[in-house]
């Protein structure tokens, strides 16, 4: 873990506070709690012990549950996105590109990863949800990253064979699948990340002094 785990009593209180704010459809209150908890315990602990369990509890079976889920997700997203941001100051991306898989509309986990990297004094090139495979290929050519993290929330978008093929097209690129959508095994050279701490560690693995733009890719047609 990059930060100390939250005590059980703190986690229980946090669950109650965040749940009540979401049930009141108060996204601003959720965002405020995210910021307070992140400052106190760090993003990895917040994500693993508070956000993931609360998001997993919401089934979205009724209209009321859907509204609560939206309030929770929006509050979490806003809180994570403003955490450790400084207007006018951009952090170095460190050669890390993150995006949601093609047709994947949900990528809160990537917002958590971006926030956790800022916590470590690093940034990333965050291209958001639902990035088509050809667009991801062009982004790699243009940005020349050394690490790509692709998020999938459901098996519909977690198409393992596409990620493995993409990784084989760029053998010098570290390619990771993150999120619960990758239910099929990811074979080399692609690898799976099963937690936020492991994702942060993977993104920080390359030495800070390395210039990612020294990496150049040949003409590999997207298949």
PyMOL commands that set and color helices and strands:
alter all, ss='L'
color gray80, all
select helices_A, chain A and resi 8-23+27-41+43-57+63-82+108-119+133-143+160-169+196-204+212-214
alter helices_A, ss='H'
color red, helices_A
select strands_A, chain A and resi 96-100+125-126+147-151+174-178+191-193
alter strands_A, ss='S'
color yellow, strands_A
deselect
rebuild
show_as cartoon
